[in-house]
Amino acid sequence: MKLFNRIVGFVLLAILFLWSAVWLASPYAARHVLSDVFAQQQLILDERSSVRVNLFRSAVSISDLAWRKDESTVFELEYLEVKYSIFALLFSELRVDHILIEGVEAYIVKQGDSLDVVGFSS
């Protein structure tokens, strides 16, 4: 019985450590990935922007998101939270349970035949 309790305790501790590591690393990983994607469109992610993945609450939250292009802001988002079903992800299914959006500003510029929507040109 003591061995079983130790194994269960170790597994729970490992899960807690892994989920905490994901939460702590998520802003840095998101910034790295998004910077590469935005670089293709000459967009810059604002240094105040924060993306957090919280596996305990099954939520992704983004705060103070701002994209800049040529020294001007093309998109701003005060706060976004998406809650999802983590068990559905195990079966390659995405189920969003809740979306909260606050303070969105998107800038659209039309010059001749070109349309620039939040920094992405058509």
Contact map, one row per residue, 1 for C-alpha under 8 A:
11111000000000000000000000000000000000000000000000000000000000000000000000000000000000000000000000000000000000000000000000
11111100000000000000000000000000000000000000000000000000000000000000000000000000000000000000000000000000000000000000000000
11111110000000000000000000000000000000000000000000000000000000000000000000000000000000000000000000000000000000000000000000
11111111000000000000000000000000000000000000000000000000000000000000000000000000000000000000000000000000000000000000000000
11111111100000000000000000000000000000000000000000000000000000000000000000000000000000000000000000000000000000000000000000
01111111110000000000000000000000000000000000000000000000000000000000000000000000000000000000000000000000000000000000000000
00111111111000000000000000000000000000000000000000000000000000000000000000000000000000000000000000000000000000000000000000
00011111111100000000000000000000000000000000000000000000000000000000000000000000000000000000000000000000000000000000000000
00001111111110000000000000000000000000000000000000000000000000000000000000000000000000000000000000000000000000000000000000
00000111111111000000000000000000000000000000000000000000000000000000000000000000000000000000000000000000000000000000000000
00000011111111100000000000000000000000000000000000000000000000000000000000000000000000000000000000000000000000000000000000
00000001111111110000000000000000000000000000000000000000000000000000000000000000000000000000000000000000000000000000000000
00000000111111111000000000000000000000000000000000000000000000000000000000000000000000000000000000000000000000000000000000
00000000011111111100000000000000000000000000000000000000000000000000000000000000000000000000000000000000000000000000000000
00000000001111111110000000000000000000000000000000000000000000000000000000000000000000000000000000000000000000000000000000
00000000000111111111000000000000000000000000000000000000000000000000000000000000000000000000000000000000000000000000000000
00000000000011111111100000000000000000000000000000000000000000000000000000000000000000000000000000000000000000000000000000
00000000000001111111110000000000000000000000000000000000000000000000000000000000000000000000000000000000000000000000000000
00000000000000111111111000000000000000000000000000000111000000000000000000000000000000000000000000000000000000000000000000
00000000000000011111111100000000000000000000000000000000000000000000000000000000000000000000000000000000000000000000000000
00000000000000001111111110000000000000000000000000000000000000000000000000000000000000000000000000000000000000000000000000
00000000000000000111111111000000000000000000000000001110000000000000000000000000000000000000000000000000000000000000000000
00000000000000000011111111100000000000000000000000011110000000000000000000000000000000000000000000000000000000000000000000
00000000000000000001111111100000000000000000000000010000000000000000000000000000000000000000000000000000000000000000000000
00000000000000000000111111111000000000000000000000000000000000000000000000000000000000000000000000000000000000000000000000
00000000000000000000011111111100000000000000000000111000000000000000000000000000000000000000000000000000000000000000000000
00000000000000000000001111111110000000000000000001110000000000000000000000000000000000000000000000000000000000000000000000
00000000000000000000000011111111000000000000000000000000000000000000000000000000000000000000000000000000000000000000000000
00000000000000000000000011111111100000000000000000000000000000000000000000000000000000000000000000000000000000000000000000
00000000000000000000000001111111110000000000000000100000000000000000000000000000000000000000000000000000000000000000000000
00000000000000000000000000111111111000000000100000100000000000000000000000000000000000000000000000000000000000000000000000
00000000000000000000000000011111111100000000000000000000000000000000000000000000000000000000000000000000000000000000000000
00000000000000000000000000001111111110000000000000000000000000000000000000000000000000000000000000000000000000000000000000
00000000000000000000000000000111111111000000100000000000000000000000000000000000000000000000000000000000000000000000000000
00000000000000000000000000000011111111100001100000000000000000000000000000000000000000000000000000000000000000000000000000
00000000000000000000000000000001111111110000000000000000000000000000000000000000000000000000000000000000000000000000000000
00000000000000000000000000000000111111111000000000000000000000000000000000000000000000000000000000000000000000000000000000
00000000000000000000000000000000011111111111100000000000000000000000000000000000000000000000000000000000000000000000000000
00000000000000000000000000000000001111111111000000000000000000000000000000000000000000000000000000000000000000000000000000
00000000000000000000000000000000000111111110000000000000000000000000000000000000000000000000000000000000000000000000000000
00000000000000000000000000000000000011111110000000000000000000000000000000000000000000000000000000000000000000000000001100
00000000000000000000000000000000000001111111000000000000000000000000100000000000000000000000000000000000000000000000000000
00000000000000000000000000000000000001111111100000000000000000000011100000000000000000000000000000000000000000000000001000
00000000000000000000000000000000001001100111110000000000000000000011100000000000000000000000000000000000000000000000000000
00000000000000000000000000000010011001000011111010000000000000001111000000000000000000000000000000000000000000000000000000
00000000000000000000000000000000000000000001111110000000000000001111000000000000000000000000000000000000000000000000000000
00000000000000000000000000000000000000000000111110000000000000000000000000000000000000000000000000000000000000000000000000
00000000000000000000000000000000000000000000011111000000000000011000000000000000000000000000000000000000000000000000000000
00000000000000000000000000000000000000000000111111100000000001111100000000000000000000000000000000000000000000000000000000
00000000000000000000000000100000000000000000000111110000000001111000000000000000000000000000000000000000000000000000000000
00000000000000000000000001100110000000000000000011111000000111100000000000000000000000000000000000000000000000000000000000
00000000000000000000001101100000000000000000000001111100000111000000000000000000000000000000000000000000000000000000000000
00000000000000000000011001000000000000000000000000111110011110000000000000000000000000000000000000000000000000000000000000
00000000000000000010011000000000000000000000000000011111111110000000000000000000000000000000000000000000000000000000000000
00000000000000000010011000000000000000000000000000001111111000000000000000000000000001000000000000000000000000000000000000
00000000000000000010000000000000000000000000000000000111111000000000000000000000000000000000000000000000000000000000000000
00000000000000000000000000000000000000000000000000000111111000000000000000000000001000000000000000000000000000000000000000
00000000000000000000000000000000000000000000000000001111111100000000000000000000001111000000000000000000000000000000000000
00000000000000000000000000000000000000000000000000001111111110000000000000000000111100000000000000000000000000000000000000
00000000000000000000000000000000000000000000000000111100011111000000000000000000111000000000000000000000000000000000000000
00000000000000000000000000000000000000000000000000111100001111100000000000000011110000000000000000000000000000000000000000
00000000000000000000000000000000000000000000000011110000000111111000000000000011100000000000000000000000000000000000000000
00000000000000000000000000000000000000000000000011100000000011111000000000001111000000000000000000000000000000000000000000
00000000000000000000000000000000000000000000000111000000000001111100000000011110000000000000000000000000000000000000000000
00000000000000000000000000000000000000000000110111000000000001111110000000111110000000000000000000000000000000000000000000
00000000000000000000000000000000000000000000110010000000000000011111000011111000000000000000000000000000000000000000000000
00000000000000000000000000000000000000000011110000000000000000001111100011110000000000000000000000000000000000000000011000
00000000000000000000000000000000000000000011110000000000000000000111111111100000000000000000000000000000000000000000001000
00000000000000000000000000000000000000000111000000000000000000000011111111000000000000000000000000000000000000000000001000
00000000000000000000000000000000000000000000000000000000000000000001111100000000000000000000000000000000000000000000000000
00000000000000000000000000000000000000000000000000000000000000000001111110000000000000000000000000000000000000000000000000
00000000000000000000000000000000000000000000000000000000000000000001111111000000000000000000000000000000000000000000000000
00000000000000000000000000000000000000000000000000000000000000000111101111110000000000000000000000000000001000000000000000
00000000000000000000000000000000000000000000000000000000000000000111100111110000000000000000000000000000011100000000111000
00000000000000000000000000000000000000000000000000000000000000001111000011111000000000000000000000000001111000000000011000
00000000000000000000000000000000000000000000000000000000000000011110000011111100000000000000000000000011110000000000000000
00000000000000000000000000000000000000000000000000000000000000111100000000111111000000000000000000000111100000000000000000
00000000000000000000000000000000000000000000000000000000000000111000000000011111000000000000000000001111000000000000000000
00000000000000000000000000000000000000000000000000000000000011111000000000001111100000000000000000011110000000000000000000
00000000000000000000000000000000000000000000000000000000000011100000000000001111110000000000000000111100000000000000000000
00000000000000000000000000000000000000000000000000000000001111000000000000000011111000000000000001111000000000000000000000
00000000000000000000000000000000000000000000000000000000001110000000000000000001111100000000000111110000000000000000000000
00000000000000000000000000000000000000000000000000000000111100000000000000000000111110000000000111100000000000000000000000
00000000000000000000000000000000000000000000000000000000011000000000000000000000011111000000011111000000000000000000000000
00000000000000000000000000000000000000000000000000000000010000000000000000000000001111111000011110000000000000000000000000
00000000000000000000000000000000000000000000000000000010010000000000000000000000000111111100000000000000000000000000000000
00000000000000000000000000000000000000000000000000000000000000000000000000000000000011111110000000000000000000000000000000
00000000000000000000000000000000000000000000000000000000000000000000000000000000000011111111111000000000000000000000000000
00000000000000000000000000000000000000000000000000000000000000000000000000000000000011111111111000000000000000000000000000
00000000000000000000000000000000000000000000000000000000000000000000000000000000000001111111100000000000000000000000000000
00000000000000000000000000000000000000000000000000000000000000000000000000000000000000111111100000000000000000000000000000
00000000000000000000000000000000000000000000000000000000000000000000000000000000000000011111110000000000000000000000000000
00000000000000000000000000000000000000000000000000000000000000000000000000000000000000011111111000000000000000000000000000
00000000000000000000000000000000000000000000000000000000000000000000000000000000000110011001111100000000000000000000000000
00000000000000000000000000000000000000000000000000000000000000000000000000000000000110011000111110000000000000000000000000
00000000000000000000000000000000000000000000000000000000000000000000000000000000011110000000011111100000000000000000000000
00000000000000000000000000000000000000000000000000000000000000000000000000000000011110000000001111100000000000000000000000
00000000000000000000000000000000000000000000000000000000000000000000000000000000111100000000000111110000000000000000000000
00000000000000000000000000000000000000000000000000000000000000000000000000000001111000000000000111111000000000000000000000
00000000000000000000000000000000000000000000000000000000000000000000000000000011110000000000000001111100000000000000000000
00000000000000000000000000000000000000000000000000000000000000000000000000000111100000000000000000111111000000000000000000
00000000000000000000000000000000000000000000000000000000000000000000000000001111000000000000000000011111000000000000000000
00000000000000000000000000000000000000000000000000000000000000000000000000011110000000000000000000001111100000000000000000
00000000000000000000000000000000000000000000000000000000000000000000000000111100000000000000000000001111110000000000000000
00000000000000000000000000000000000000000000000000000000000000000000000000111000000000000000000000000011111000000000000000
00000000000000000000000000000000000000000000000000000000000000000000000001110000000000000000000000000001111100000000110000
00000000000000000000000000000000000000000000000000000000000000000000000011100000000000000000000000000000111110000000111000
00000000000000000000000000000000000000000000000000000000000000000000000001000000000000000000000000000000011111000011110000
00000000000000000000000000000000000000000000000000000000000000000000000000000000000000000000000000000000001111100011100000
00000000000000000000000000000000000000000000000000000000000000000000000000000000000000000000000000000000000111111111000000
00000000000000000000000000000000000000000000000000000000000000000000000000000000000000000000000000000000000011111110000000
00000000000000000000000000000000000000000000000000000000000000000000000000000000000000000000000000000000000001111110000000
00000000000000000000000000000000000000000000000000000000000000000000000000000000000000000000000000000000000001111110000000
00000000000000000000000000000000000000000000000000000000000000000000000000000000000000000000000000000000000001111111000011
00000000000000000000000000000000000000000000000000000000000000000000000000000000000000000000000000000000000111111111100011
00000000000000000000000000000000000000000000000000000000000000000000000000000000000000000000000000000000000111000111111111
00000000000000000000000000000000000000000000000000000000000000000000000001000000000000000000000000000000011110000011111110
00000000000000000000000000000000000000000000000000000000000000000010000001100000000000000000000000000000011100000001111100
00000000000000000000000000000000000000001010000000000000000000000011100001100000000000000000000000000000001000000001111110
00000000000000000000000000000000000000001000000000000000000000000000000000000000000000000000000000000000000000000001111111
00000000000000000000000000000000000000000000000000000000000000000000000000000000000000000000000000000000000000000111101111
00000000000000000000000000000000000000000000000000000000000000000000000000000000000000000000000000000000000000000111000111
